[in-house]
């Protein structure tokens, strides 16, 4: 299969296992290939190994934060689309602002609807 014929891929980095699985299923049902990580180190490893078309990362993660992942991606590939997500705690707005400064293309405040996620993904990388 050549690169043009493969489905587009998304790396989901989220520590909440239920939410991670939900996001994975929502994206898979739309035809995207989905890779997952549960913390910053897994996210970095998956990014290096899988070379996804888009990164969807939570900002509050065990062992660091999603901004570390955003920084790594921006150093490696300044054009790679990134969606940062955060919410449910007092620093959400500050973290989302920092993600924007570091270069996230879009920020989503949890909780968000599946349609908001899919609209953001498709705006950045199109259909699978």
C-alpha positions as CSV (number, residue, x, y, z in Angstrom):
1,X,0.0,0.0,0.0
2,X,1.5,3.3,-0.9
3,X,1.3,6.4,1.3
4,X,-1.4,8.1,-0.8
5,X,-3.8,5.1,-0.4
6,X,-3.4,4.6,3.3
7,X,-5.9,6.0,5.8
8,X,-4.8,9.0,7.7
9,X,-3.6,8.4,11.2
10,X,-4.1,10.0,14.5
11,X,-2.1,9.6,17.7
12,X,-4.3,9.9,20.8
13,X,-2.4,10.6,24.1
14,X,-4.7,10.5,27.0
15,X,-4.2,9.0,30.5
16,X,-7.9,8.3,31.2
17,X,-8.3,4.8,29.7
18,X,-12.0,5.1,29.2
19,X,-11.7,8.5,27.4
20,X,-8.7,7.2,25.4
21,X,-10.7,4.2,24.2
22,X,-13.8,6.4,23.4
23,X,-11.7,8.8,21.3
24,X,-10.0,5.9,19.6
25,X,-13.4,4.4,18.7
26,X,-14.9,7.7,17.5
27,X,-11.9,8.2,15.2
28,X,-11.8,4.6,14.0
29,X,-15.5,4.7,13.0
30,X,-14.7,7.6,10.8
31,X,-12.0,5.6,9.0
32,X,-8.8,7.0,10.7
33,X,-6.0,4.7,11.8
34,X,-5.5,5.4,15.5
35,X,-2.5,4.9,17.7
36,X,-2.6,5.5,21.5
37,X,-0.5,6.4,24.4
38,X,-1.3,6.8,28.1
39,X,1.4,9.2,29.2
40,X,4.0,11.6,27.8
41,X,6.7,8.9,27.2
42,X,4.3,6.6,25.4
43,X,3.2,9.6,23.3
44,X,6.7,10.5,22.4
45,X,7.5,6.9,21.5
46,X,4.4,6.5,19.4
47,X,5.1,9.7,17.6
48,X,8.6,8.6,16.7
49,X,7.5,5.1,15.7
50,X,4.2,5.7,14.0
51,X,4.7,9.1,12.4
52,X,1.0,10.0,12.6
53,X,-0.7,12.6,10.5
54,X,-2.1,14.3,13.5
55,X,-1.5,14.3,17.3
56,X,-4.4,14.7,19.8
57,X,-3.0,15.1,23.3
58,X,-4.2,15.8,26.7
59,X,-2.2,18.4,28.5
60,X,-2.3,16.9,32.0
61,X,-0.5,13.5,31.8
62,X,1.4,11.3,34.2
63,X,5.2,11.8,34.0
64,X,5.0,15.3,32.5
65,X,2.5,17.2,30.4
66,X,1.2,17.3,26.9
67,X,3.1,20.5,26.3
68,X,6.4,18.4,26.3
69,X,4.9,16.4,23.5
70,X,3.9,19.5,21.6
71,X,7.4,20.9,22.0
72,X,9.0,17.7,20.7
73,X,6.6,17.6,17.7
74,X,7.2,21.2,16.8
75,X,11.0,20.7,17.0
76,X,10.8,17.6,14.7
77,X,8.0,18.8,12.3
78,X,6.8,22.4,12.6
79,X,3.9,21.7,10.3
80,X,2.4,18.5,11.9
81,X,-1.2,19.2,13.1
82,X,-1.7,19.1,16.8
83,X,-4.9,19.3,18.8
84,X,-4.5,19.9,22.6
85,X,-7.2,19.1,25.0
86,X,-7.6,19.9,28.7
87,X,-10.3,20.4,31.3
88,X,-11.7,19.5,34.6
89,X,-9.2,21.3,36.8
90,X,-8.3,24.8,37.7
91,X,-5.3,25.3,35.4
92,X,-7.1,24.1,32.2
93,X,-7.3,27.6,30.7
94,X,-3.6,28.3,31.5
95,X,-2.5,25.0,30.0
96,X,-4.6,25.5,26.9
97,X,-3.1,28.9,26.4
98,X,0.4,27.5,26.8
99,X,-0.4,24.8,24.2
100,X,-1.5,27.5,21.8
101,X,1.7,29.4,22.4
102,X,3.8,26.2,21.8
103,X,2.0,25.7,18.5
104,X,-1.1,23.5,18.9
105,X,-3.3,24.2,15.9
106,X,-6.5,23.7,17.9
107,X,-7.4,23.5,21.6
108,X,-10.4,21.7,22.9
109,X,-11.7,22.2,26.4
110,X,-13.1,19.0,28.0
111,X,-15.8,17.9,27.9
112,X,-16.3,18.3,24.2
113,X,-18.7,16.7,21.8
114,X,-17.6,14.0,19.3
115,X,-18.7,16.4,16.5
116,X,-16.3,19.1,17.8
117,X,-13.4,16.6,17.7
118,X,-14.2,15.3,14.3
119,X,-14.7,18.8,12.9
120,X,-11.3,19.8,14.3
121,X,-9.5,16.7,13.0
122,X,-11.1,17.0,9.5
123,X,-10.3,20.8,9.4
124,X,-6.6,19.9,9.9
125,X,-6.1,16.7,7.9
126,X,-9.3,16.2,6.0
127,X,-11.1,12.9,5.7
128,X,-9.4,9.6,6.2
